[in-house]
Amino acid sequence: MRNTIAKLLLSTAFLINLAILSPAKGEEFDNQRTQAVAVDLLMGSDDIDGVRLAYRPVKQQWSNIPYFETLDVYWEMSINFWEYGTQNKHEVNYAIALSPVFSKTFHYVKGIYPLKWEFGIGVSLLEDTRFAGKDVGSHYQFEDRIGITMNFGNDHEQSVSLRYMHYSNGGLNSKNPGLDFLNFAYAYSF
C-alpha cells in the first residue's frame, strides 16, 4: 500500500513539474492569474464519497474558435481520494488524473461575475481496479466532466463549480461499469 501511494505521489509531482515547465500557448488573461488550486467534494453513486485536490498550472484563452469565438482552457492535475463504506466493508481507492478543461462564459451574474459552462476529457490512473463491489477493468480510466462554474471576488480570483464527473475505461476492457460523481469544487487563482 505504501509503495502504491509513493508511486502516485511521485507521478503527480512529475506531472506538475512537466506542466510548469511546458511553454504556454495562447493569451494570458484575468490580471495574469494563470495558476489555481482547487478542492472538490465528491458524492458518488453506490455510496462512494471522496475528496479531490487539483492544481492548474496554466490558464489560457484561445481565440478564433469556430462556433465559440473564444474558449478558456486550462490543464488540471489532480489526486483523488475515494471512500466506500458499508456496515460490513470499508474501502479506499486513489487516483491521479490529468485533464484539459474547456470553458465558455455564457452569462454574468449581477452583470459582474462570469458564469461558465465547462467540459473536459482526461486520463487517470487508479490504484485498485476492484472498488465498491465493482471490477472497473483497468487501472487506466478516462475522466470526463461537464459542469457550470461561477467566478467571484475582487479580481474574479475565486470560483465555485458544480459538475458531473464520470470515470470509465472507455471500452479498453470488457469490464467497464464506470464510476459517477456529483462534484462541488472551490478554486483559488493566483
N, C-alpha and C positions, 0 to 999 in steps of 0.2 A: 504494500500500500504506500509506504513512504517513497519507494522508488518511483511509483507512478506519479505521485504528487510532485516530486522533484522534477520529473520529466515534463510535466505540464507547466510548471513554473519556468523552467529553462526555455521551453518552447515559446511561452508568452513573452519572456524577456527578449528572445531573439526576434520575434515578430515586431515588438515595439521598437527595437533598435533599427531594424530594417526599414520600418515606416518612417522613422525620424530622419534617417539618412537619405531617404529617397527624395529626389527633387520634386517639388510641386509643379503641376501644370495647371494653367487657368489663372483667374484673377482672384486675389485675396480680397476679403470684404469684411464688414462688421467691425470697423475700427481695428483691423489687424488681429482680431481674436480668432486664431485659426486652430487652436487646440481645445480639447474639452475632456472632462472626466464625467462619468455617469454611474449612477447606482440604480438598479432596476429591481423591483419586486415582481416575482413570477408566481402566478397562480395557474397551475396546470390541470389538465384532465387527469382522471384516475388518482386524485388526491396527491398529486405531486406539487410541491411548493419549492421556491428557490430564490436565490439572490444572484444577480449578475453585476459584475464590476467591469466597466468598459473605459477604454481610452481612445480618443480620436485625435491622432497626431496632426492631421492636415484637413482643413476645410477649404473648398474651392467653389467658384461659381463658373459654370460652363455657359457660354453664350451661343446664340445662333443655332439652337437645337430645334429641329423640325417639330412642329406642333406644340412646343413648350416655350420657345424663345430662350429662357434661361432655366437652369437647374442648379440647385445647391447640391454639392457632392462631398461626402466625407467617407473616410475609411474608419471602421470601428473594429478594434481588437478587444476581445472580452474573455473573461473566465467566468464560467457558470458553476454554481453550486446547487445541485438539485437534491431534494429530500423527499422520500416516500415513506409513509408510516401507517401501519395498521396496528391493531392491538397485538397481533402475533409476529409482526415483522417490521423492521426498520432498515431502510437502505439509503445510502448516499451515493451520488454519482457526480463526476466533474466533467466539464467540457471546456475546451478553448475554441475560440472562433475568430474568424476574420471575414468581415463583410463590407462591401461597398454599399453605401446608402445614398439614395437619391431623394430629394425633396423639392417641393414647389409651393410657394406661398399662394394661397387662394383667397385669403380674407385677412383683414386687420381688425382685431377686437378693439373697440373704442377708437378706431382709426389709428392706433399706435402699435399694438402688439401683433406680430405676424402669426397667423395660423397656417400651418403647412401640412400637406399630406406627405407621407414618406413610404418608400418601398425599397427592398433590397434582397439580394440572394447571395449568401456567402457560403463558406465552408467551415466545418467544425470537426473536432476530434474528441470523441467520448472516451472516458477512462474505461467504462464497462459496457458491454453490449447487452447485458441482461440487467434490466432495471424495471421496477414497478410491475413485476409479473409479466414483462414483455421481453422478447428477444428482438432487438431493433436491427439485427442482421449484420451490422458493420460498425467499426469504430469511427468510420468516416461518414459524416452526415452533412446535408445541406441545411443552412439556417435561412429560412425565408421569413420576411416580415412585411407587414403593411400596417400603417398607423397614422396617427394625427399628432402634431406637435405644436405647442404654443410657446413662443419666446416671450420673456418679460424681464424686468429690471431696467435700470437707468440706461444701459447700453445694450439691452437685449442679451445680456451675458448668461442668463439662466433660461432653462426651458423645462417643461413637463411634457411627457408623451404618454399616450395610451396606444398600445399596439397589440396585434395578434402575431405570435411567432410560432413557426412550425419547423420541427426538425425531422428529417427523414433521409434515407439513403438514396432516394430518387430512383429506386429500382435497381441499384447496383447489386443487390442481394435479393433472393426470393422472399426473405423475411423483411417486411417493411411496414410495421404498424404505425410508425411516426409518433411524435410527442407534440402536443399542442399546449400553448401557454397564452394567457392574457397577461400583459406586461404593463406595469406602471413605472415610468422612469423619471428621474430628475437628473439634469445635466448642468454643469457649470463650465463656461468657456473662458479661456484666458489667453 
